[in-house]
Amino acid sequence: MAEYLEGYATKFELKKFVHFGCEVNRLSVLLPSTPDNCDRKTAASAVFVEDDRGVFVEEEEEEEEEEEEEVEKKNEIDDDDDDVDSWPRMVLEWTDRSGNDEISHRRIFDGVCVCNGHYSSPSIPRISGLDNFVGDVLHSIEYDDPAEYLNSTVLCIGGRASGMDIAREIGRMPDRTKRVYLSDSTCRAWEEFGNENNVMRAPRTLMIDDDGRTVHFANESNDIDDAGSCTVDDVDVIILCSGYDYSFPFVTDESNLELSSIPGERRVMPLYMQLWHARYPSLSFIGLPHSVVPFPLFEFQSDAVVSQWLRRTAGGRRGGGARSIVPLPPTSERMASAERDARSGGPVVAGSPSAGRVTDTHYLGSHQWDYCRRLSRMCGKYDDGTEDYISTNEALYERSKVEREGMVPGEKDTYRETRFRRLDEERSYDILYTEMK
Ligand SMILES: Cc1cc2nc3c(=O)[nH]c(=O)nc-3n(C[C@H](O)[C@H](O)[C@H](O)COP(=O)(O)OP(=O)(O)OC[C@H]3O[C@@H](n4cnc5c(N)ncnc54)[C@H](O)[C@@H]3O)c2cc1C
């Protein structure tokens, strides 16, 4: 993965645009029609701009005036858009720790793409008694080396990608005699995994007794002990493989963005097409959908964001290519669509049935292909080549999915070793290597 990302950054000469060592602390909306706008150049909140040397300096008064003129000009250009104010500029505040001194910056941007990932803020399940558990409790984000658990009985709570991987890795350690429990709410019965050393599938973890030791599971009929009670009391370490929350610590109430991302919900709203802030599309979020092929999908999203910017700039709008870019619908329509997505759970793309849990709001799965097609059409770029690219991704995904179905501990996990060579033009792929090393 690291190699791929390095290669991508090198090919497209991206590193020169990245300000390493900088952390965004605050993102807020600058509404041209609100009085907050006038206030932004107080001593405590000076605006910084980059000078010819690439150094950030406090913005001069006349530049401020120029800026206001620019807003007016921009609004004139946008006169034929029905909702000029819905494309407000954004204020970004960040700290640069790349040098010896810590330097604070504040700057106004025409648009902001939030790409802060969603695998860094652990989602902690509510399990009664967890705080009193006598052993160690950690989240999968802290897991590193299976050797640390050689002599421990481990309970992994959550049986999807992280839980499966961790249970398998710990269970496979040579000379290991202790058990690994892999608990998941979709599991109805206790079950040993065929070939896997001591990995036992368990139903949903319910609670931990006051003794801090006895763990209760949802299933009433288990084979663990003769009494048939659904408990175990030999767990030394609990690893919470319960996923991650969307988190935007730099968005606060003062940001005035009306953005919601409540821990545990795994839902960000209001979003239009899982991408644009439905009210303020000058703010976009790349990479929120999950259960997708991430990087190709991110590229379609990025293209869509850029194309809307192109369309809105005077040159772009009058230039040839931008004519075919489909504008976003008006605010009311975007908000209604965002509301539907957020309330129905699960993907709502191009005529697909909307059903699912709130936590599946950003789940795309098999809907991702139509989602990519739709984004590409909005950019005015959808053609046979794009279709070949999407279809090939789909073919690879489906092929990989078949292999991943046997991914549970105890089954072969050959998909990791499979290598593909793309033959995009032919809507096909070659399997060059499928054997496990
Ligand atoms: C265990 C695991 C295994 C995975 N394996 C694969 C795989 O094999 N193949 C695959 O395609 N995908 C895989 N994924 C998914 C993949 O890692 C993500 O989809 C991808 O990293 C998302 O990229 P991103 O740029 O959106 O976010 P990230 O890679 O998370 O990058 C976000 C960046 O934003 C920075 N950032 C965050 N907050 C701030 C802030 N306030 N100011 C400034 N910078 C900030 C972070 O430092 C980070 O550099 C895996 C994920 C996990 C957790």
The ligand as a MOL file (V3000), in Angstrom:
LIG
                    3D

  0  0  0     0  0            999 V3000
M  V30 BEGIN CTAB
M  V30 COUNTS 53 58 0 0 0
M  V30 BEGIN ATOM
M  V30 1 C -6.2170 -2.0840 9.1140 0
M  V30 2 C -6.5640 -1.4460 7.7880 0
M  V30 3 C -6.1670 -2.0740 6.6180 0
M  V30 4 C -6.5000 -1.5150 5.3760 0
M  V30 5 N -6.0990 -2.1670 4.2410 0
M  V30 6 C -6.3910 -1.6320 3.0320 0
M  V30 7 C -5.9660 -2.2750 1.8120 0
M  V30 8 O -5.3140 -3.3120 1.8350 0
M  V30 9 N -6.3250 -1.7090 0.6330 0
M  V30 10 C -7.0350 -0.5410 0.5710 0
M  V30 11 O -7.2990 -0.0570 -0.5330 0
M  V30 12 N -7.4280 0.0870 1.6870 0
M  V30 13 C -7.1330 -0.4310 2.9120 0
M  V30 14 N -7.5670 0.1910 4.0430 0
M  V30 15 C -8.3380 1.4080 3.8930 0
M  V30 16 C -7.4050 2.5520 3.5870 0
M  V30 17 O -6.3890 2.5930 4.5340 0
M  V30 18 C -8.2030 3.8340 3.6460 0
M  V30 19 O -9.2970 3.7220 2.7920 0
M  V30 20 C -7.3280 4.9950 3.2260 0
M  V30 21 O -6.2110 5.1070 4.0460 0
M  V30 22 C -8.1230 6.2590 3.3120 0
M  V30 23 O -7.3280 7.2800 2.8160 0
M  V30 24 P -7.5650 8.7550 3.2580 0
M  V30 25 O -6.5240 9.5790 2.5910 0
M  V30 26 O -9.0020 9.1110 3.0710 0
M  V30 27 O -7.3410 8.7430 4.8460 0
M  V30 28 P -6.0260 8.4050 5.6770 0
M  V30 29 O -5.1560 7.4460 4.9830 0
M  V30 30 O -6.5140 8.0560 7.0490 0
M  V30 31 O -5.2580 9.8070 5.7080 0
M  V30 32 C -5.7720 10.9020 6.4260 0
M  V30 33 C -4.6600 11.9020 6.6250 0
M  V30 34 O -5.2030 13.0910 7.1880 0
M  V30 35 C -4.3420 13.5520 8.2050 0
M  V30 36 N -5.1380 14.3440 9.1640 0
M  V30 37 C -6.1360 13.9260 9.9690 0
M  V30 38 N -6.6010 14.9650 10.7080 0
M  V30 39 C -5.8810 16.0550 10.3490 0
M  V30 40 C -5.8760 17.4200 10.7630 0
M  V30 41 N -6.7110 17.8900 11.6830 0
M  V30 42 N -5.0020 18.2570 10.1700 0
M  V30 43 C -4.1370 17.8060 9.2200 0
M  V30 44 N -4.0830 16.5300 8.8040 0
M  V30 45 C -4.9500 15.6660 9.3660 0
M  V30 46 C -3.7930 12.2680 8.8270 0
M  V30 47 O -2.5870 12.5540 9.5030 0
M  V30 48 C -3.5800 11.4050 7.5940 0
M  V30 49 O -2.3250 11.6400 7.0200 0
M  V30 50 C -7.2340 -0.3170 5.3060 0
M  V30 51 C -7.6140 0.3280 6.4890 0
M  V30 52 C -7.2960 -0.2330 7.7160 0
M  V30 53 C -7.7110 0.4830 8.9860 0
M  V30 END ATOM
M  V30 BEGIN BOND
M  V30 1 1 1 2
M  V30 2 1 2 3
M  V30 3 2 2 52
M  V30 4 2 3 4
M  V30 5 1 4 5
M  V30 6 1 4 50
M  V30 7 2 5 6
M  V30 8 1 6 7
M  V30 9 1 6 13
M  V30 10 2 7 8
M  V30 11 1 7 9
M  V30 12 1 9 10
M  V30 13 2 10 11
M  V30 14 1 10 12
M  V30 15 2 12 13
M  V30 16 1 13 14
M  V30 17 1 14 15
M  V30 18 1 14 50
M  V30 19 1 15 16
M  V30 20 1 16 17
M  V30 21 1 16 18
M  V30 22 1 18 19
M  V30 23 1 18 20
M  V30 24 1 20 21
M  V30 25 1 20 22
M  V30 26 1 22 23
M  V30 27 1 23 24
M  V30 28 2 24 25
M  V30 29 1 24 26
M  V30 30 1 24 27
M  V30 31 1 27 28
M  V30 32 2 28 29
M  V30 33 1 28 30
M  V30 34 1 28 31
M  V30 35 1 31 32
M  V30 36 1 32 33
M  V30 37 1 33 34
M  V30 38 1 33 48
M  V30 39 1 34 35
M  V30 40 1 35 36
M  V30 41 1 35 46
M  V30 42 1 36 37
M  V30 43 1 36 45
M  V30 44 2 37 38
M  V30 45 1 38 39
M  V30 46 1 39 40
M  V30 47 2 39 45
M  V30 48 1 40 41
M  V30 49 2 40 42
M  V30 50 1 42 43
M  V30 51 2 43 44
M  V30 52 1 44 45
M  V30 53 1 46 47
M  V30 54 1 46 48
M  V30 55 1 48 49
M  V30 56 2 50 51
M  V30 57 1 51 52
M  V30 58 1 52 53
M  V30 END BOND
M  V30 END CTAB
M  END
